Structures are given as C-alpha cells and as structure tokens.
Amino acid sequence: MFRKAITLLFVAALPLAAQFPRPRTTYTGPQYWVGLSYGFVDATTIFDGNTDTEWRFGYAPQLRATLEKTLQPGITAGISAGYATQPLVYTSSASNPDCGNSCSAKADVTQYMAFIQGGTSLGFHIVYNIEAGFTQYSNFRVESLDTKLPPDNGGYDFSFGLGGGVGYGLSTTSDLYVAEVIDFVMHPQGTSSSTSVPRLPVFRAGFRIGF
C-alpha cells in the first residue's frame, strides 16, 4: 500500500515538474589567464634630481609576464612584471673617472603594474588597457667597462598609462594580441625638470592562456 502511494505521488509530480524552467549553464570562459609578451620600450629622456644627471634612453626589447582574473566576460583585472635593459647617454654635471661628464651607458628598467584589460573574444577584436603601478630605473653602468654609475639603488616611480590594439581569440582559452601602451612616469626631476612628464611608450605582442 505504501509503495503504491509513493508511485502515485511520483507520477502526479512529473507534469508539475515539467512546468518549471530548467536552469541554464552559460560558459563565460576561463576564470584566470597567464600571459607572456615581447615588445620594445621606446626612447625617452629623464632628468634625475637626486644625482643631477640626465638619462637619454634609446629603445630596447622588453619581456613581460601577466596574471589576470576574469571580472566578467571580456574584461579582466591583472598584475604584470616587465623587464628591459636600455642603452642610454648618461650626462652628469660632476665628472666620473670612468664616464667623464657624458658617456654611453645602460640601465635596467623594471615595471610592476596592475591593470584592467577589455575586449577579449573569439576571432578578431579590439583590446584596450589601463594600468598603474611603479617603474624602477636601476643598475646604471658604463657600457664599455660595466662599472657602476649613480644612483646606486633605483627608486620606484609611480606610473600610469593607457593603450590599446588588436587581438585574435584562437579559442575560449587562448588569445593573441598586439598593442601599444604609453605610461607616464612620475620621476623626481629636481630643479632641472623638463617641460612634460616623462613618457614610456611600449609596443608589444603577446599571448594568453586561460585556465
């Protein structure tokens, strides 16, 4: 008797259950992305107020790694670390034994940035990027002798910028892009300040993998 009652209730409930909408599962892509890019840092000139020197940088390749979190489909927030060794003409008001008042040199330029990127989708798409963080100029040395030049320890300069480019989504978990970003570097320039904030344009091509 009990089994018959359960069976009758189950059969009666089937039409009622069919009336309720079934939940939809929409795939929104990976929650995280890792990426790597190779690019070029363009030339710029910086006056350093702490050492009373001028750094006339040339262009150089940059390697950059990224980690991103999906905020909503097509938009991510992430962090990045970029590294480049740039050639420069180093000019100082005080003569240096290995450099004199001016010489060819090189320095390491490291960037740690947080950013928001948008535009990710399958096929060709426009990408855009806004970022803020810190830029460090360090390890100055004479190019021919590899001897150290001031400053000994590079500080971290607040930097911010924006840019954009084009991308191509190979799949929901892989993406290629080419973009250019221009960062403004708030470096202390002392009394020998230039007429505008130093700019650090970077042109890069890279790929991202989602997981």
C-alpha positions as CSV (number, residue, x, y, z in Angstrom):
1,M,0.0,0.0,0.0
2,F,2.8,2.4,0.9
3,R,4.7,1.6,-2.3
4,K,1.6,2.3,-4.4
5,A,1.1,5.7,-2.7
6,I,4.7,6.7,-3.4
7,T,4.3,5.6,-7.0
8,L,1.1,7.6,-7.5
9,L,2.7,10.7,-6.0
10,F,5.7,10.4,-8.3
11,V,3.6,10.0,-11.4
12,A,1.4,13.0,-10.4
13,A,4.5,15.2,-9.8
14,L,6.0,14.6,-13.3
15,P,3.7,17.1,-15.2
16,L,4.2,19.7,-12.4
17,A,8.0,19.4,-12.6
18,A,8.0,19.8,-16.3
19,Q,6.3,23.2,-16.0
20,F,9.3,24.7,-14.1
21,P,12.1,26.3,-16.3
22,R,15.3,24.3,-16.3
23,P,18.4,26.2,-15.1
24,R,20.8,27.3,-17.9
25,T,24.5,26.9,-17.7
26,T,26.3,29.6,-19.7
27,Y,30.1,29.2,-20.2
28,T,31.8,32.5,-19.6
29,G,35.4,31.5,-20.4
30,P,38.3,30.8,-18.0
31,Q,38.5,32.5,-14.6
32,Y,42.2,33.1,-14.8
33,W,44.8,33.9,-17.5
34,V,48.6,33.8,-17.7
35,G,50.5,35.5,-20.4
36,L,53.8,36.5,-21.9
37,S,54.7,39.3,-24.3
38,Y,57.8,40.6,-26.1
39,G,58.0,44.2,-27.0
40,F,60.0,47.4,-27.4
41,V,60.4,50.3,-24.9
42,D,60.7,53.5,-26.9
43,A,63.3,56.2,-26.3
44,T,62.7,58.9,-23.6
45,T,64.8,61.4,-21.6
46,I,64.7,61.7,-17.8
47,F,66.4,64.3,-15.5
48,D,67.3,62.8,-12.1
49,G,67.1,65.4,-9.4
50,N,68.8,63.2,-6.8
51,T,72.1,62.8,-8.8
52,D,71.7,65.9,-11.0
53,T,72.1,63.7,-14.1
54,E,70.4,63.3,-17.4
55,W,69.4,59.9,-18.9
56,R,68.8,59.9,-22.6
57,F,67.4,56.4,-23.2
58,G,67.3,54.6,-26.5
59,Y,64.8,51.9,-27.4
60,A,65.2,48.3,-26.2
61,P,63.3,45.0,-26.0
62,Q,61.1,44.3,-23.1
63,L,59.9,40.9,-21.7
64,R,56.6,41.0,-19.7
65,A,54.6,38.4,-17.8
66,T,51.0,38.7,-16.7
67,L,48.4,37.1,-14.4
68,E,44.8,38.0,-14.8
69,K,41.4,37.3,-13.2
70,T,38.2,37.4,-15.2
71,L,35.8,40.1,-13.8
72,Q,33.1,39.5,-16.4
73,P,33.1,38.0,-20.0
74,G,35.6,40.0,-22.0
75,I,37.1,42.0,-19.1
76,T,39.9,41.0,-16.8
77,A,42.0,42.6,-13.9
78,G,45.6,41.6,-13.5
79,I,49.1,42.3,-12.5
80,S,52.3,42.4,-14.7
81,A,56.0,42.5,-14.4
82,G,58.1,43.8,-17.2
83,Y,61.9,44.0,-17.6
84,A,64.3,45.7,-20.1
85,T,67.9,46.7,-20.3
86,Q,68.0,50.0,-22.1
87,P,71.0,51.8,-23.6
88,L,71.4,55.5,-22.7
89,V,73.6,58.5,-22.9
90,Y,74.5,59.4,-19.3
91,T,75.3,63.0,-18.7
92,S,76.4,64.4,-15.3
93,S,77.5,67.9,-14.0
94,A,80.2,66.1,-12.0
95,S,82.9,64.3,-13.8
96,N,83.1,60.5,-13.3
97,P,86.5,58.6,-13.5
98,D,85.1,56.0,-16.0
99,C,82.4,58.2,-17.7
100,G,83.6,61.8,-17.6
101,N,80.8,64.2,-17.9
102,S,79.0,62.1,-20.6
103,C,79.3,58.5,-21.9
104,S,77.3,55.6,-23.3
105,A,75.8,53.5,-20.6
106,K,72.9,51.1,-19.9
107,A,70.4,50.5,-17.1
108,D,67.7,48.1,-16.1
109,V,64.1,49.3,-16.3
110,T,61.6,47.2,-14.4
111,Q,57.8,47.8,-14.2
112,Y,55.3,46.3,-11.8
113,M,51.8,47.3,-12.8
114,A,48.1,46.5,-12.0
115,F,45.8,46.8,-15.0
116,I,42.3,46.3,-16.4
117,Q,42.0,44.9,-19.9
118,G,38.9,44.6,-22.1
119,G,37.8,43.3,-25.4
120,T,38.7,39.6,-25.2
121,S,36.5,37.4,-27.6
122,L,36.8,34.8,-30.3
123,G,38.2,35.9,-33.6
124,F,39.5,39.4,-34.3
125,H,38.7,42.0,-31.7
126,I,39.8,45.4,-30.3
127,V,41.7,45.3,-27.0
128,Y,42.1,48.2,-24.5
129,N,44.1,48.6,-21.4
130,I,44.5,51.0,-18.4
131,E,47.2,50.5,-15.8
132,A,49.0,51.9,-12.8
133,G,52.0,50.9,-10.7
134,F,55.7,51.5,-10.4
135,T,58.7,51.9,-12.7
136,Q,62.2,51.4,-11.4
137,Y,65.5,52.6,-13.0
138,S,68.4,50.7,-11.6
139,N,71.9,49.1,-12.2
140,F,73.4,52.0,-14.1
141,R,76.7,51.1,-15.6
142,V,79.2,52.3,-18.2
143,E,78.6,50.3,-21.4
144,S,82.2,49.7,-22.3
145,L,83.6,49.0,-18.8
146,D,80.5,47.7,-17.0
147,T,81.4,49.9,-14.0
148,K,78.7,51.3,-11.8
149,L,77.2,54.8,-12.1
150,P,74.9,56.7,-9.7
151,P,72.3,56.2,-8.5
152,D,73.3,53.0,-6.6
153,N,69.7,51.9,-5.8
154,G,66.9,52.9,-8.1
155,G,63.7,54.1,-6.5
156,Y,60.2,53.2,-7.5
157,D,58.4,55.9,-9.5
158,F,54.6,55.9,-9.6
159,S,53.5,55.3,-13.2
160,F,50.1,55.2,-15.0
161,G,49.1,54.8,-18.6
162,L,46.6,53.5,-21.2
163,G,46.7,51.9,-24.6
164,G,45.1,49.5,-27.0
165,G,45.5,47.3,-30.0
166,V,44.0,44.3,-31.8
167,G,43.7,40.7,-30.7
168,Y,42.7,37.3,-32.1
169,G,41.0,34.7,-30.0
170,L,42.1,31.3,-31.1
171,S,39.7,29.6,-28.7
172,T,37.9,30.3,-25.4
173,T,41.2,29.7,-23.6
174,S,43.9,31.1,-25.9
175,D,44.3,34.7,-27.2
176,L,46.9,36.6,-29.2
177,Y,47.3,40.4,-29.2
178,V,49.4,43.3,-30.5
179,A,49.1,46.6,-28.5
180,E,50.8,49.8,-27.6
181,V,50.7,51.4,-24.1
182,I,52.0,54.8,-23.1
183,D,53.0,55.2,-19.4
184,F,53.6,58.4,-17.6
185,V,56.5,58.1,-15.1
186,M,56.4,60.4,-12.1
187,H,60.2,60.6,-11.6
188,P,61.6,63.3,-9.2
189,Q,63.5,65.7,-11.6
190,G,64.6,68.4,-9.1
191,T,65.3,71.9,-10.5
192,S,66.2,70.6,-13.9
193,S,62.7,69.5,-14.7
194,S,61.6,69.1,-18.3
195,T,58.5,70.7,-19.8
196,S,56.4,67.5,-19.5
197,V,56.1,64.3,-17.6
198,P,58.5,61.6,-18.9
199,R,56.6,59.1,-21.1
200,L,57.4,55.4,-21.6
201,P,55.8,54.1,-24.8
202,V,55.9,50.3,-25.1
203,F,54.8,48.3,-28.2
204,R,54.3,44.6,-27.5
205,A,53.0,41.4,-29.0
206,G,51.9,38.5,-26.7
207,F,49.7,35.6,-26.0
208,R,47.5,34.5,-23.1
209,I,46.3,31.1,-21.9
210,G,43.2,30.7,-19.8
211,F,42.5,28.1,-17.1
